[in-house]
Amino acid sequence: MNQRDDVEGRAAAEPASAIAPRSEPAQPASKERTAPRRVALLSQLERLLPSQFEAVVFRARIPTGYLPGGTVSQTERAIAVLRYIEQQDQLDRLERIVQQVGIGGGQAGRGRSPRSRSPKWAGIGGRGAPREGGRGRAGRFVLGFVVFVVAAVTVVLIAVGLHGDTPRPPIGVPPGVAAGPPDAQTVPARPPSPQPTRPPSGGCPAGMVRVPAGTFRMGSVEGTGNATKPRPHAVALATYCIDRTEVMVKAYADCVKAGGCTASPHTVQWHEPGADDLSTSCNGDERPDHPINCVDWNQARAYCTWAGKRLPTEAEWEYAARGTDGREYPWGNDEPRATRLNACGLECVAMVRRERNKSWHAMYHASDDWETTAPVGSFPEGASPFGALDMAGNVLEWTADRFAAGAGVGAASSRSEWIPRKPRTGYVIRGGAWNDYNPTFVRATSRRGADPADRAAHLGFRCARGG
């Protein structure tokens, strides 16, 4: 067994509770109690050989991007490790790892005997150290003073790392895009919301995927420049995070319970004739892991704000769905099938005939097992290049952009159900839905619109952060 296998094996043996991050930051009082431990850990990390230090970083699962790059001292790297461990409240686990690496690696210091260190560092020092004379005591005094200074600096750096990077308020409309006049419907005041643990540099909170900075060709090669088919054009985006799945019913219910959201009325308000019949397909508590639907644009924005996020821009949504290779669908260029998305299959056709006494078409000649919405993330085969799920099918999704404000977009070529009644105040909706039968509707470039007050059983949302 090589050293990496051994490290991985011992890391896998660690209990899950030892690595799970807490949902709330530690209180100041606990920082004071753990200050001596942090000082001791810093000193131990400084004394480790480079190979031992890297073993500690690997076993403690410190993200590579979190450590300072370039030519830096081991002290600076040790401070970065402590700052990350303090955020995760895993001092006990780090002490255990340092002890095991120190013992397994033999001599833990830099050219010093382990017996020359204080026995209070169990596993690195040892009993029976020879008694020191006057010079030894003076040396220990100087060492103690240095450790005190390092401890003070460490506490300040940790405090800055924990409290100095308050997330910016979510931005509803990206720079360079006209926000337009505010909607007449008021948004409830934002109540206190649960702030997710700030991720390490380059990371994303749980339930989100990272989309790296890049430039891509937005729009369809068939684009004609009208509102539903914008011409292809280059768009550059900074790194951001986007929800892996659509927002679930149970997550939205938490927001309602906290006072940050208004409850879904479980009714449809849509401009397609006969759409009111679909109110029975609005998801409620009986479907906690299905996407929330039948909510308007303001309700979607209120949830994302409460969660410390925002609605994605239209460009962010398309980039997360198709990446940079110009693919037609999130999974590639192959035609849709029942294992890749939840659209209208044979089960949907049967349901429409049974409940609405109408004829309908199937996108694929198979059943995807869900007459309306499916639990979010049920089709991993349809994942996007960045790991986002359900970006084709299940429910359409609100974005932050005005319908008539997209780059390369002109006026609507004709009246259709996919164009808002008031295009200049409507918003873009993206992705396909469970009742779509035309493959064109689930392409990553498909662009539709809705009025901010619209609600539909085939319309939900997901959130974004950063950028």
Phi and psi in degrees as a GROMACS rama.xvg file:
@    title "Ramachandran Plot"
@    xaxis  label "Phi"
@    yaxis  label "Psi"
@TYPE xy
-78.8953  171.815  ASN-2
-62.3326  -39.0073  GLN-3
-66.1358  -42.0673  ARG-4
-61.5875  -39.3802  ASP-5
-64.2758  -41.8156  ASP-6
-64.4822  -44.0797  VAL-7
-64.6328  -38.2477  GLU-8
-62.6839  -45.5771  GLY-9
-68.6726  -33.773  ARG-10
-66.0531  -38.185  ALA-11
-67.0339  -25.9498  ALA-12
-76.1726  -13.1034  ALA-13
-64.1178  140.026  GLU-14
-64.3243  145.071  PRO-15
-59.9213  -32.1805  ALA-16
-66.0664  -18.922  SER-17
-79.924  -18.4087  ALA-18
-113.141  -5.62455  ILE-19
-75.3392  125.257  ALA-20
-69.7848  144.228  PRO-21
-77.3023  152.367  ARG-22
-81.2993  -13.4814  SER-23
-125.856  141.881  GLU-24
-68.1567  152.837  PRO-25
-65.0101  148.643  ALA-26
-78.8225  154.062  GLN-27
-55.6471  -35.8116  PRO-28
-60.573  -39.8727  ALA-29
-68.2754  -30.009  SER-30
-63.0429  -39.7969  LYS-31
-65.1644  -38.5958  GLU-32
-70.2176  -30.4567  ARG-33
-94.4027  0.768144  THR-34
-56.6493  -46.5945  ALA-35
-59.1157  -36.8004  PRO-36
-66.7563  -39.9428  ARG-37
-64.8822  -38.2266  ARG-38
-62.8543  -44.9405  VAL-39
-63.2025  -43.0744  ALA-40
-64.0801  -39.7803  LEU-41
-60.9395  -44.0114  LEU-42
-64.1223  -40.4786  SER-43
-64.6668  -43.8308  GLN-44
-63.4289  -36.0454  LEU-45
-65.0094  -31.6504  GLU-46
-85.6626  -12.1475  ARG-47
-67.9542  148.269  LEU-48
-66.3373  155.641  LEU-49
-53.7445  -41.6987  PRO-50
-65.8769  -37.1878  SER-51
-68.7787  -38.5989  GLN-52
-61.9148  -43.4665  PHE-53
-63.913  -34.9188  GLU-54
-64.304  -39.3509  ALA-55
-63.8319  -44.8879  VAL-56
-59.1312  -41.4889  VAL-57
-66.8482  -47.5891  PHE-58
-70.3782  -30.5612  ARG-59
-82.0926  -2.53964  ALA-60
59.0596  44.486  ARG-61
-78.7981  122.165  ILE-62
-57.6739  134.48  PRO-63
-56.6826  -40.4558  THR-64
-69.6562  -10.6949  GLY-65
-81.0392  -25.3543  TYR-66
-82.42  145.201  LEU-67
-64.3934  140.303  PRO-68
-95.9333  -177.408  GLY-69
76.5759  -163.16  GLY-70
-88.0683  98.406  THR-71
-128.69  158.533  VAL-72
-76.3317  161.161  SER-73
-66.4205  -26.7594  GLN-74
-62.7338  -43.4299  THR-75
-64.6978  -39.2507  GLU-76
-67.0173  -37.3871  ARG-77
-65.2275  -40.133  ALA-78
-63.0881  -40.2139  ILE-79
-63.8374  -39.8802  ALA-80
-61.6355  -45.9647  VAL-81
-62.731  -39.9749  LEU-82
-62.195  -43.1098  ARG-83
-65.5505  -45.4913  TYR-84
-62.8155  -37.0454  ILE-85
-64.4585  -39.147  GLU-86
-62.015  -37.3234  GLN-87
-87.729  -4.43539  GLN-88
55.8253  52.2338  ASP-89
-125.942  38.7721  GLN-90
-60.9641  -40.4811  LEU-91
-57.9371  -45.4499  ASP-92
-66.5878  -40.0655  ARG-93
-63.6228  -41.135  LEU-94
-58.9827  -41.6837  GLU-95
-66.1084  -41.3702  ARG-96
-66.6142  -44.0064  ILE-97
-61.3496  -40.476  VAL-98
-62.8898  -46.1945  GLN-99
-66.4871  -42.2524  GLN-100
-66.0133  -38.606  VAL-101
-63.9352  -40.6738  GLY-102
-73.0883  -45.2344  ILE-103
-66.93  -27.3252  GLY-104
-91.5226  3.90111  GLY-105
79.1792  -124.732  GLY-106
-67.7973  120.656  GLN-107
-91.8247  -13.5932  ALA-108
-97.5532  -177.102  GLY-109
-98.3945  84.9444  ARG-110
77.6885  12.1814  GLY-111
-113.675  152.146  ARG-112
-74.4513  138.951  SER-113
-59.7108  -26.2343  PRO-114
-73.2271  -11.8502  ARG-115
-82.4348  -4.60011  SER-116
-100.317  163.986  ARG-117
-64.0498  138.34  SER-118
-69.7528  -5.84509  PRO-119
-70.7815  -16.253  LYS-120
-90.9793  84.9255  TRP-121
-59.9987  137.425  ALA-122
89.2033  -16.1587  GLY-123
-115.707  -44.6527  ILE-124
-89.7781  -161.244  GLY-125
-169.386  162.058  GLY-126
-75.6455  165.21  ARG-127
83.2908  18.5487  GLY-128
-66.188  139.299  ALA-129
-62.8905  144.923  PRO-130
-68.4005  139.356  ARG-131
-96.9809  153.936  GLU-132
-89.1158  -159.768  GLY-133
-61.9363  -42.4939  GLY-134
-64.9629  -38.403  ARG-135
-62.3065  -43.0886  GLY-136
-65.1494  -39.0655  ARG-137
-63.364  -41.2944  ALA-138
-62.3967  -39.9955  GLY-139
-66.7525  -34.2206  ARG-140
-63.4486  -45.5007  PHE-141
-62.2289  -43.8422  VAL-142
-61.1673  -41.3599  LEU-143
-62.7234  -40.0724  GLY-144
-64.4989  -42.2547  PHE-145
-62.9096  -43.9739  VAL-146
-61.5758  -38.7062  VAL-147
-62.7504  -43.8112  PHE-148
-63.3453  -44.8591  VAL-149
-61.5654  -38.4221  VAL-150
-63.5744  -42.8202  ALA-151
-62.5533  -44.3399  ALA-152
-62.7883  -40.7903  VAL-153
-61.8154  -44.6992  THR-154
-61.5987  -41.4824  VAL-155
-63.9218  -44.3646  VAL-156
-64.4017  -40.2428  LEU-157
-64.9343  -41.5789  ILE-158
-62.2821  -41.5609  ALA-159
-65.7767  -40.9457  VAL-160
-64.568  -33.2217  GLY-161
-82.828  -35.6253  LEU-162
-118.069  -4.05428  HIS-163
-90.2504  -8.17399  GLY-164
-118.61  64.2549  ASP-165
-66.8613  127.835  THR-166
-57.7085  142.735  PRO-167
-70.4343  152.907  ARG-168
-60.5238  144.504  PRO-169
-59.7342  146.455  PRO-170
-108.932  120.835  ILE-171
-74.756  -34.4203  GLY-172
-127.962  130.472  VAL-173
-70.6793  159.85  PRO-174
-59.8359  143.973  PRO-175
87.7581  -4.13079  GLY-176
-117.189  127.897  VAL-177
-64.4951  131.425  ALA-178
-77.2341  -28.505  ALA-179
77.7556  174.527  GLY-180
-69.4587  147.236  PRO-181
-64.6186  149.109  PRO-182
-73.6121  153.016  ASP-183
-66.6224  -31.8575  ALA-184
-71.3028  131.46  GLN-185
-84.337  150.97  THR-186
-104.168  133.604  VAL-187
-59.5961  146.799  PRO-188
-58.8466  143.495  ALA-189
-75.3092  119.777  ARG-190
-86.4032  174.684  PRO-191
-56.7341  133.715  PRO-192
-122.933  154.526  SER-193
-71.8132  118.129  PRO-194
-86.2737  120.819  GLN-195
-66.4785  151.051  PRO-196
-57.8744  129.793  THR-197
-63.236  126.916  ARG-198
-75.0603  159.211  PRO-199
-61.0768  163.977  PRO-200
-55.3  128.16  SER-201
85.0274  -1.01011  GLY-202
-103.807  177.993  GLY-203
-133.293  154.002  CYS-204
-62.3135  163.821  PRO-205
-57.9243  139.931  ALA-206
87.277  1.989  GLY-207
-122.84  157.75  MET-208
-116.366  150.237  VAL-209
-89.4367  131.334  ARG-210
-114.334  108.92  VAL-211
-69.3037  158.151  PRO-212
-59.0413  144.303  ALA-213
-178.939  173.247  GLY-214
-119.703  135.45  THR-215
-140.474  164.88  PHE-216
-90.7577  107.752  ARG-217
-89.401  137.907  MET-218
108.496  165.729  GLY-219
-92.2029  147.748  SER-220
-65.258  -18.5344  VAL-221
-90.1951  5.74325  GLU-222
-58.8844  135.733  GLY-223
-111.461  -3.22675  THR-224
94.1911  0.727061  GLY-225
-89.3045  -175.611  ASN-226
-66.4141  -31.5909  ALA-227
-95.9536  -13.9917  THR-228
-135.302  78.137  LYS-229
-67.9905  151.854  PRO-230
-67.0429  148.559  ARG-231
-61.439  139.596  PRO-232
-155.719  151.021  HIS-233
-78.3351  137.471  ALA-234
-132.682  130.043  VAL-235
-106.371  133.597  ALA-236
-129.821  145.812  LEU-237
-80.8699  168.039  ALA-238
-62.3205  138.859  THR-239
-150.445  172.701  TYR-240
-116.514  146.468  CYS-241
-138.024  146.555  ILE-242
-56.5636  137.299  ASP-243
-64.4599  -34.8035  ARG-244
-131.026  174.61  THR-245
-69.419  154.763  GLU-246
-64.6267  131.751  VAL-247
-86.2096  162.349  MET-248
-58.5649  -44.3733  VAL-249
-68.1985  -32.1078  LYS-250
-69.4033  -41.6977  ALA-251
-65.7821  -36.0381  TYR-252
-62.6928  -35.3566  ALA-253
-62.368  -39.503  ASP-254
-65.7213  -41.1776  CYS-255
-63.0141  -43.0882  VAL-256
-63.3308  -35.388  LYS-257
-80.336  -6.92622  ALA-258
87.3305  8.39219  GLY-259
-89.4123  -14.5867  GLY-260
-135.666  156.305  CYS-261
-94.4322  145.819  THR-262
-66.7116  147.731  ALA-263
-65.7895  133.727  SER-264
-74.6288  -5.0454  PRO-265
56.8419  34.9963  HIS-266
-133.712  156.79  THR-267
-101.657  135.976  VAL-268
-130.083  96.2602  GLN-269
-140.808  151.233  TRP-270
-89.1246  4.35389  HIS-271
-83.7132  131.021  GLU-272
-56.9077  133.228  PRO-273
82.2939  2.01609  GLY-274
-67.1806  -23.5295  ALA-275
-58.296  -26.5884  ASP-276
-62.7457  -20.085  ASP-277
-84.591  3.50979  LEU-278
-60.0585  -26.87  SER-279
-68.5174  -12.8184  THR-280
-96.5092  6.72973  SER-281
-69.6128  130.707  CYS-282
-79.6822  138.845  ASN-283
-126.786  -161.57  GLY-284
-61.2992  -22.0241  ASP-285
-72.5286  -9.28703  GLU-286
-128.073  65.6245  ARG-287
-63.9832  -29.0351  PRO-288
-100.287  10.0443  ASP-289
-87.5606  162.738  HIS-290
-69.0909  141.018  PRO-291
-67.2055  134.384  ILE-292
-134.673  -176.555  ASN-293
57.977  37.3203  CYS-294
-123.837  145.375  VAL-295
-87.3968  -178.394  ASP-296
-62.9804  -41.6392  TRP-297
-65.8172  -35.9211  ASN-298
-68.2486  -39.0153  GLN-299
-63.9785  -45.3295  ALA-300
-63.6293  -39.6791  ARG-301
-62.2927  -40.0025  ALA-302
-63.8923  -48.8909  TYR-303
-60.1243  -39.1631  CYS-304
-63.5773  -45.1148  THR-305
-60.2358  -36.0719  TRP-306
-82.082  3.92227  ALA-307
76.6307  24.8262  GLY-308
-128.895  -157.228  LYS-309
-158.893  166.808  ARG-310
-71.079  143.583  LEU-311
-72.8295  151.621  PRO-312
-72.5413  165.54  THR-313
-61.5057  -40.9681  GLU-314
-66.3861  -41.7686  ALA-315
-61.2391  -40.8857  GLU-316
-62.4331  -47.9617  TRP-317
-66.6651  -40.3945  GLU-318
-63.0205  -42.4999  TYR-319
-65.6748  -27.0303  ALA-320
-82.7892  -30.5765  ALA-321
-130.949  -8.84123  ARG-322
69.1974  -148.909  GLY-323
-108.557  -2.36111  THR-324
-92.2314  6.09408  ASP-325
73.733  19.99  GLY-326
-63.6639  156.335  ARG-327
-82.5975  -37.2761  GLU-328
-121.155  163.323  TYR-329
-56.6647  -34.7019  PRO-330
-86.7043  -13.4694  TRP-331
145.237  -144.582  GLY-332
-111.282  -2.13119  ASN-333
-69.6146  152.322  ASP-334
-64.7396  152.971  GLU-335
-61.9466  147.901  PRO-336
-146.878  168.673  ARG-337
-65.3768  -16.372  ALA-338
-92.3061  -3.66072  THR-339
-106.624  -22.8517  ARG-340
-160.631  165.061  LEU-341
-104.68  93.4883  ASN-342
-119.995  -156.923  ALA-343
-89.89  105.686  CYS-344
-103.62  -159.633  GLY-345
-63.3194  -31.9065  LEU-346
-65.975  -35.4194  GLU-347
-70.1446  -41.8427  CYS-348
-60.7339  -43.3268  VAL-349
-65.0718  -39.2108  ALA-350
-65.6956  -43.9434  MET-351
-63.7491  -41.3034  VAL-352
-65.6193  -39.0652  ARG-353
-73.1204  -44.9449  ARG-354
-96.9915  -23.1531  GLU-355
-120.28  -2.90013  ARG-356
53.8459  44.5851  ASN-357
-130.382  157.211  LYS-358
-89.6004  142.846  SER-359
-140.61  168.513  TRP-360
-112.082  155.336  HIS-361
-105.816  140.722  ALA-362
-73.751  -33.6897  MET-363
-141.184  150.237  TYR-364
-88.22  62.9879  HIS-365
-161.192  170.172  ALA-366
-105.918  134.271  SER-367
-94.5234  6.52771  ASP-368
78.024  1.22671  ASP-369
-130.262  114.537  TRP-370
-66.7888  -37.8029  GLU-371
-120.497  -122.442  THR-372
-74.7329  159.446  THR-373
-116.497  158.503  ALA-374
-55.2452  139.84  PRO-375
-60.2734  143.921  VAL-376
77.1889  17.8878  GLY-377
-78.8966  -7.82528  SER-378
-127.73  70.0337  PHE-379
-61.9181  -21.8908  PRO-380
-66.8367  -17.7057  GLU-381
-98.7774  19.1154  GLY-382
-63.5365  149.668  ALA-383
-79.5529  172.562  SER-384
-57.9191  -23.9438  PRO-385
-101.058  3.95393  PHE-386
93.8359  6.52578  GLY-387
-75.1811  140.665  ALA-388
-111.693  157.466  LEU-389
61.1998  29.6207  ASP-390
-84.5701  -2.30944  MET-391
-131.292  116.284  ALA-392
95.182  179.671  GLY-393
72.9991  -83.1776  ASN-394
-139.763  148.89  VAL-395
-64.5839  163.753  LEU-396
-134.9  133.795  GLU-397
-64.8967  147.491  TRP-398
-125.268  176.68  THR-399
-85.4567  -11.1062  ALA-400
-91.5202  143.702  ASP-401
-64.7237  148.062  ARG-402
-65.0219  -37.5096  PHE-403
-97.8621  14.6793  ALA-404
-108.537  0.430385  ALA-405
-69.7784  146.362  GLY-406
-65.0653  136.578  ALA-407
78.6982  14.9927  GLY-408
-111.358  131.795  VAL-409
-107.065  -157.744  GLY-410
-75.1333  158.818  ALA-411
-63.9156  137.363  ALA-412
-79.0131  -27.7182  SER-413
-159.815  162.98  SER-414
-74.7431  134.406  ARG-415
-153.839  166.071  SER-416
-66.2339  -16.9738  GLU-417
-93.4378  6.87485  TRP-418
-113.091  129.579  ILE-419
-58.413  153.8  PRO-420
-62.5588  -32.2883  ARG-421
-123.696  83.2926  LYS-422
-52.8587  -33.4073  PRO-423
-73.4179  -19.6235  ARG-424
-112.443  -1.19533  THR-425
-81.0769  171.54  GLY-426
-124.021  153.73  TYR-427
-73.8256  138.147  VAL-428
-120.252  142.983  ILE-429
-129.406  161.916  ARG-430
86.2569  168.637  GLY-431
-96.7276  -176.49  GLY-432
-140.17  170.502  ALA-433
-64.7762  -21.1714  TRP-434
-103.719  10.5688  ASN-435
-79.8478  135.001  ASP-436
-114.557  -13.828  TYR-437
-97.3595  121.888  ASN-438
-55.4187  -26.9293  PRO-439
-60.1933  -33.0695  THR-440
-70.1585  -19.8103  PHE-441
-105.218  8.35099  VAL-442
-66.3053  152.452  ARG-443
-67.1778  -17.8074  ALA-444
-95.8176  -4.52005  THR-445
-61.9761  130.083  SER-446
-126.147  125.225  ARG-447
-133.856  177.912  ARG-448
-146.54  159.754  GLY-449
-151.412  153.963  ALA-450
-73.3862  150.139  ASP-451
-60.0372  -24.0108  PRO-452
-90.4429  -2.24108  ALA-453
-68.0594  145.122  ASP-454
-135.661  140.057  ARG-455
-149.688  152.685  ALA-456
-71.9922  -14.5363  ALA-457
-109.155  22.9297  HIS-458
-133.523  124.067  LEU-459
-137.237  -142.687  GLY-460
-170.998  166.289  PHE-461
-137.647  167.384  ARG-462
-114.703  165.33  CYS-463
-132.545  171.472  ALA-464
-156.042  143.82  ARG-465
82.7396  -163.438  GLY-466
